């Protein structure tokens, strides 16, 4: 059995679910961001699987469009974590094997903002994380996130957060969102 899961956006999410399923004797074959594959026989425990998901802040996805939204988000998070050498539309089109215009329209209709704006919000949360860890310069952060310059990142950060990166670093009253709370 294979399921798609909403709000599963990090390795900790994967660990929590794997542990919870194991406690219930539900064998997980593979677990990735946004999806879980179970061993044969899990179909009989589908209602318990749904309960575990809900208890841990996740949702089972049955709708095809919602599945594509989850996949888009998963690929964007992976792009931030692993780097992305091509432009956003090409990257997503290749990953999803779909026309970017279709993905963009679907995402905007379901989530209320464009893929590009969502991607910027994800990047800003990554920037906040890097600033908090305090082991990279602003230029290194910009380079890691594929900005052409640190000034472009700085301008975008100020536009999104209302403060400069230096101000954010000095305030240390860090207002970060978990990735599943962005949209």
C-alpha positions in Angstrom: 0.0 0.0 0.0 1.2 3.5 -0.9 -0.2 6.7 0.6 0.4 10.4 0.2 0.7 12.5 3.3 0.1 16.2 3.8 2.3 18.4 6.1 5.2 15.9 6.0 8.0 18.3 5.3 11.2 17.2 7.2 13.2 14.3 8.3 11.8 14.6 11.8 8.3 14.1 10.3 9.5 10.9 8.7 11.1 9.6 12.0 7.9 10.4 14.0 5.7 8.5 11.6 8.0 5.6 11.2 8.2 5.2 14.9 4.4 5.5 15.4 3.7 3.0 12.7 6.2 0.5 14.2 4.6 0.9 17.6 1.4 -0.3 16.0 3.1 -3.2 14.2 2.5 -1.5 10.8 5.6 -2.3 8.6 7.0 0.6 6.6 8.9 -0.4 3.5 9.9 3.2 2.4 9.2 6.6 3.8 9.9 9.9 1.9 8.7 13.4 2.3 5.0 13.3 1.6 4.6 9.6 1.0 4.8 6.2 2.8 5.0 2.7 1.3 3.8 -0.1 3.6 4.4 -3.9 3.4 1.6 -6.2 2.3 -1.3 -6.4 4.7 -1.3 -2.7 5.7 -4.5 -2.2 3.8 -6.4 -3.9 6.7 -5.1 -1.2 9.0 -5.9 1.8 6.9 -8.2 3.4 9.4 -5.5 3.1 12.2 -3.0 4.6 9.7 -5.3 7.5 9.2 -5.7 8.0 13.0 -1.9 8.0 13.5 -1.5 10.6 10.8 -4.1 12.9 12.3 -2.8 12.4 15.9 0.6 13.6 14.7 -0.6 16.6 12.6 -0.6 15.0 9.2 -3.4 14.2 6.7 -4.0 11.3 4.3 -4.4 12.7 0.8 -6.8 11.0 -1.7 -7.4 13.8 -4.1 -5.2 13.8 -7.3 -4.8 17.6 -7.3 -3.9 17.6 -3.6 -1.3 14.9 -4.3 0.3 17.1 -6.9 0.4 20.1 -4.5 2.2 17.9 -1.9 4.6 16.7 -4.6 5.3 20.3 -5.7 6.0 21.3 -2.1 8.2 18.2 -1.5 10.3 19.0 -4.6 10.7 22.7 -3.6 11.9 21.7 -0.1 14.3 19.3 -1.7 15.6 22.0 -4.0 16.4 24.2 -1.0 18.1 21.4 0.9 20.0 20.0 -2.0 20.5 23.0 -4.3 19.0 23.6 -7.7 21.1 24.5 -10.7 18.3 25.3 -13.1 15.4 27.7 -13.0 12.3 26.9 -11.0 9.9 26.2 -13.8 12.3 23.8 -15.6 13.2 22.1 -12.3 9.5 21.5 -11.4 8.5 20.5 -14.9 11.2 17.8 -15.0 10.5 16.6 -11.5 6.7 16.4 -12.0 6.7 15.4 -15.7 4.1 18.1 -16.2 3.9 21.5 -17.9 4.8 24.2 -15.5 1.9 26.4 -16.5 -0.5 23.7 -15.4 1.3 23.2 -12.1 1.4 26.9 -11.5 -2.3 27.3 -12.1 -3.2 24.4 -9.9 -0.9 25.5 -7.1 -2.2 29.1 -7.1 -5.9 28.0 -7.2 -5.4 25.6 -4.2 -2.9 27.5 -2.1 -3.8 31.1 -2.8 -0.3 32.2 -3.8 2.1 31.4 -6.7 4.7 28.7 -6.7 7.4 31.5 -6.9 6.1 33.3 -3.8 5.8 30.0 -1.9 9.4 29.2 -2.9 10.6 32.6 -1.7 8.9 32.0 1.6 10.6 28.6 1.9 14.0 30.2 1.1 13.4 33.0 3.7 12.8 30.3 6.4 16.0 28.6 5.4 17.8 32.0 5.6 16.4 32.5 9.1 17.6 29.0 10.1 21.1 29.8 8.7 21.2 33.1 10.5 20.3 31.4 13.8 22.9 28.7 13.4 25.4 31.6 12.9 28.0 29.5 11.0 27.8 31.1 7.5 28.2 34.6 6.2 25.3 36.3 4.4 27.2 35.9 1.1 27.6 32.1 1.8 23.9 31.8 2.5 23.1 33.7 -0.7 25.4 31.4 -2.7 23.9 28.3 -1.2 20.4 29.4 -2.1 21.4 30.3 -5.7 21.0 34.0 -5.4 23.0 36.0 -7.9 24.3 38.3 -5.1 24.0 38.8 -1.4 22.3 42.1 -2.0 19.5 40.4 -3.9 19.0 38.1 -1.0 19.2 41.0 1.4 16.5 43.0 -0.5 14.2 40.0 -0.7 14.7 39.2 3.0 13.8 42.7 4.0 10.7 42.7 1.7 9.4 39.5 3.1 10.3 40.0 6.8 10.3 43.7 7.2 13.8 43.8 8.6 17.4 43.4 7.3 19.3 40.2 7.9 21.6 42.0 10.3 18.6 43.3 12.3 17.1 39.8 12.3 20.4 38.4 13.6 20.7 41.0 16.4 17.0 40.9 17.5 17.3 37.2 18.4 13.5 37.1 18.9 13.4 34.8 16.0 10.0 34.4 14.4 10.3 31.3 12.3 7.6 29.2 10.8 7.7 25.4 10.4 7.7 24.5 6.7 4.2 23.0 6.9 2.8 26.3 8.3 3.9 28.4 5.3 0.8 27.6 3.4 
